[in-house]
Amino acid sequence: MATYNSTTFGGISGRHGTAVASVGKTGNILRVYKAPSNPKTERQISQRTKFSFSANSLACMRELFKYTFRHKGGYNYGLSLAMRGAVTGETPDFLIDFSKLKVSEGSVYSAVVNTTKHENNVLKLEWSTANINDKSSNAKSSDLVYIVMYNEELHEACLFDGIAKRQEGTTTVSIPELWTGITHGWLYFGRADESLESNSVYLGKL
């Protein structure tokens, strides 16, 4: 990059041959023009394909990730986590390992969760309350319970927002009536003031 003064031409801007000129605060600036590159190495093609697959497969979770990862970067952060930890396989045969997909991440203490399926797609969830107010954890009785569901066939997702408190140790939730095929579920805890969340716990195929 070079800065120059021209009493003949005054300010010069734009591309001129192999150089690009512009007018800045310090005067006229001259840079060597370099055509933008678009290398297509095997690794870059694989990464682009992986990104496209991830974005398309999890498109229905865009608004959900904006909420569940709102303290960490929203949708972009959630998608990045999915690409790093849950997307498996090689180009072009990528798959999502839903057991490794995170729908929430944070420092709030989580818990072991048991899932029981009843008739009419009603799920009963139970979790340990042993660590509430324990000095060895930051679990609070007032922590709220959040449930996320994702339907593979319909590519739809839903969030059950604060449906119970940690101290209750149990709750029930219904899978949407129109959902057919495989549905995946996750549970996570969040502070009552929405300041922090826990890592999500995969509930399995519902």
Solvent accessible surface area in square Angstrom, and as a share of the most:
residue,aa,sasa,rsa
1,M,162,0.73
2,A,51,0.40
3,T,76,0.44
4,Y,57,0.22
5,N,135,0.69
6,S,26,0.17
7,T,145,0.84
8,T,114,0.66
9,F,148,0.62
10,G,34,0.32
11,G,56,0.54
12,I,42,0.21
13,S,76,0.49
14,G,36,0.34
15,R,147,0.54
16,H,93,0.42
17,G,60,0.58
18,T,111,0.65
19,A,19,0.15
20,V,47,0.27
21,A,2,0.02
22,S,37,0.24
23,V,93,0.53
24,G,30,0.29
25,K,213,0.90
26,T,110,0.64
27,G,22,0.21
28,N,14,0.07
29,I,22,0.11
30,L,63,0.31
31,R,110,0.40
32,V,125,0.72
33,Y,75,0.29
34,K,175,0.74
35,A,63,0.49
36,P,124,0.78
37,S,95,0.62
38,N,94,0.48
39,P,60,0.38
40,K,140,0.59
41,T,71,0.41
42,E,151,0.68
43,R,206,0.75
44,Q,66,0.29
45,I,80,0.40
46,S,33,0.22
47,Q,98,0.44
48,R,116,0.42
49,T,43,0.25
50,K,43,0.18
51,F,106,0.44
52,S,54,0.35
53,F,56,0.23
54,S,0,0.00
55,A,23,0.18
56,N,108,0.55
57,S,17,0.11
58,L,0,0.00
59,A,58,0.45
60,C,48,0.29
61,M,0,0.00
62,R,108,0.39
63,E,115,0.51
64,L,18,0.09
65,F,0,0.00
66,K,94,0.40
67,Y,58,0.22
68,T,2,0.01
69,F,2,0.01
70,R,73,0.27
71,H,97,0.44
72,K,84,0.36
73,G,54,0.52
74,G,10,0.10
75,Y,17,0.06
76,N,113,0.58
77,Y,58,0.22
78,G,0,0.00
79,L,7,0.03
80,S,40,0.26
81,L,23,0.11
82,A,1,0.00
83,M,20,0.09
84,R,162,0.59
85,G,39,0.38
86,A,1,0.00
87,V,14,0.08
88,T,56,0.32
89,G,44,0.42
90,E,136,0.61
91,T,54,0.31
92,P,103,0.65
93,D,106,0.55
94,F,15,0.06
95,L,125,0.62
96,I,24,0.12
97,D,44,0.23
98,F,21,0.09
99,S,60,0.39
100,K,123,0.52
101,L,5,0.02
102,K,75,0.32
103,V,0,0.00
104,S,0,0.00
105,E,33,0.15
106,G,23,0.22
107,S,80,0.52
108,V,5,0.03
109,Y,81,0.31
110,S,29,0.19
111,A,16,0.12
112,V,112,0.64
113,V,24,0.14
114,N,92,0.47
115,T,50,0.29
116,T,67,0.39
117,K,115,0.49
118,H,89,0.40
119,E,147,0.66
120,N,136,0.70
121,N,49,0.25
122,V,45,0.26
123,L,1,0.00
124,K,72,0.31
125,L,0,0.00
126,E,70,0.31
127,W,13,0.05
128,S,52,0.34
129,T,56,0.32
130,A,86,0.67
131,N,42,0.21
132,I,35,0.18
133,N,111,0.57
134,D,56,0.29
135,K,208,0.88
136,S,95,0.61
137,S,24,0.15
138,N,59,0.30
139,A,2,0.02
140,K,99,0.42
141,S,33,0.21
142,S,47,0.30
143,D,0,0.00
144,L,38,0.19
145,V,0,0.00
146,Y,5,0.02
147,I,0,0.00
148,V,0,0.00
149,M,0,0.00
150,Y,3,0.01
151,N,0,0.00
152,E,61,0.27
153,E,110,0.49
154,L,72,0.36
155,H,102,0.46
156,E,79,0.36
157,A,28,0.21
158,C,32,0.19
159,L,53,0.26
160,F,54,0.22
161,D,80,0.42
162,G,25,0.24
163,I,61,0.31
164,A,8,0.06
165,K,87,0.37
166,R,2,0.01
167,Q,100,0.45
168,E,96,0.43
169,G,12,0.12
170,T,55,0.32
171,T,20,0.12
172,T,83,0.48
173,V,9,0.05
174,S,57,0.37
175,I,10,0.05
176,P,41,0.26
177,E,164,0.74
178,L,159,0.79
179,W,21,0.08
180,T,78,0.45
181,G,56,0.54
182,I,77,0.39
183,T,3,0.02
184,H,4,0.02
185,G,0,0.00
186,W,1,0.00
187,L,0,0.00
188,Y,1,0.01
189,F,0,0.00
190,G,2,0.02
191,R,23,0.08
192,A,61,0.47
193,D,107,0.56
194,E,76,0.34
195,S,53,0.34
196,L,78,0.39
197,E,10,0.04
198,S,0,0.00
199,N,65,0.33
200,S,20,0.13
201,V,37,0.21
202,Y,61,0.23
203,L,22,0.11
204,G,18,0.18
205,K,141,0.60
206,L,26,0.13
